[in-house]
Amino acid sequence: MSEALANSLRLNLELCRRMLEGVPAAACHRQGPGVENHPAWIIGHLAHSMQAIGEELGLEAWLDPSWAVAFGTGSRPAAEAGIGLEELVAALETGVARVRARLESMTAADLAAPLPDQRYRATFPRIEDAAVHVLSAHFAFHLGQLSCWLRAQGGELPSEMDRR
């Protein structure tokens, strides 16, 4: 795995943890004004995304199949409590660790191979293209949603974010 991608993934996960500091578990399923995606769905979706890219990298699925329904592409955030925030964050951390370990074991030729999922191959021709997108841009996009949710709830963002 490239050092830049590893660093981006590390920073995204670190920022996610910091943004969730102080978010009460009871509030993580609350949808804010104009903000449909709440923390529970965002973190669950990111955890599911780690598994999805992990499968493209050759890993076996590790999440219960119900995660695909609750958090996969096309899913909608549920207003009722389902999986708690601690479990969601743990699943995301596990997914990041699994994907990172797999990427570190892959060669440049492995990463240059065609993406196994043909539905996305026009957008991501190579495995590496999909990995870079999911681990950096997709992750950051959903952290932006988390930022909007925090603001809608009257929460504070980590101070480093306000300086940028």
Order of alpha helices (4+ residues) and beta strands (2+ residues): alpha-alpha-alpha-alpha-alpha-alpha-alpha-alpha
